[in-house]
Amino acid sequence: MKTVKILGSGCANCRKLEAVAREAAAAAGVDAEFVKVTDLAAIMAYDVLSTPGLVIDDRLVSSGRIPTKAEIQAWLG
């Protein structure tokens, strides 16, 4: 099982990123646990300069933008 973390305050872009990530995981048939991280200190621990951020299995893969479904599927693979 993959652990997918959405880093951000809960803004519209953070919600959109979570929706795209869930869709990508479902389309790829990947079993994933989704965690929302809103604590600023926890977000800064990943050296994120801008949100939303996407972390897969404790590795920051994207920040400051909403990646495509295809990009997320590649990272989940």
Buried (B, 14 or more C-beta within 10 A) or exposed (E): EBEBBBBBEEEEBBBEBBEBBBEBBEEBEBEBEEEBBEEEEEBEEBEBEEBBBBBBEEEBBBBEBBBEBEBBBEBBE
